[in-house]
Amino acid sequence: MLTPKQSPFALIGMFLACSLAEGEPEPGKLIIAFLAVIVTVLYVIVCNEVNQRRNEKRKSELYR
């Protein structure tokens, strides 16, 4: 799950992609929108992994 500091960047990325792909866009805009979606999805995956590892580290320190 994303933290409140990470969420706005993901939302902005998706809104950017949607606004670029709205209507009947040119092929160049569709490519840019597709790249924005890919970058946003990768950002969310990386943030989730970092947050999960950070939480696991905290839990292991509590049980020591």
N, C-alpha and C positions, 0 to 999 in steps of 0.2 A: 504494500500500500504506500502511496506517496505521502510525504509530509506536506503540511500547509505551505511550506516555502517552495516545494517542488511542483505542486499542482498547477500554479498559474502558467508556468512555462509549457507544460503539456497542453493545457487548454488553448493557449495562444497558438501553439503549433497546429492544433487541429482546426481552429477557426481560420488560420491562414490558409491551410489546405482547402478548406471548404469554400472560402471566398475566391480562391484562385480557380477552382473547378466549377464555379457557379455558371449557370446558363450554358452557352455553347462556346467554350473557351478554345483558344488556339492550341495546337499541339504542344507548343513550347510551355504554355501555362500549365497544361496537364502534367507534363514531365516534372515541372517545378513543384506542383501540388503533390504528385506521387512521392517525390523526394522528401517533401516536408512531412508526409505521413510516415515514411520510413524512419526519418530522423527522430520524430516524436515517439514512435513505437520503441525504437532502440533506447531512447532516453528513459522511457518508463521502465523498460526491462532492467537497464543498468541501475537505476535508482532503487528498484525493488530488491535487486540482489545486494546492493550496498546496505540498504536498511535491514534486510534479513540477516546479513552477516554481523552487522553492528548489534542487533538484538540478541543473536546467539552468543556473541562475545560477552555482552552484559550478563546474560543468564548464567554463563559458565563462571563468571567472576563472582556472582552471588552465591553459588553453591560451593565455593572453595572454602 
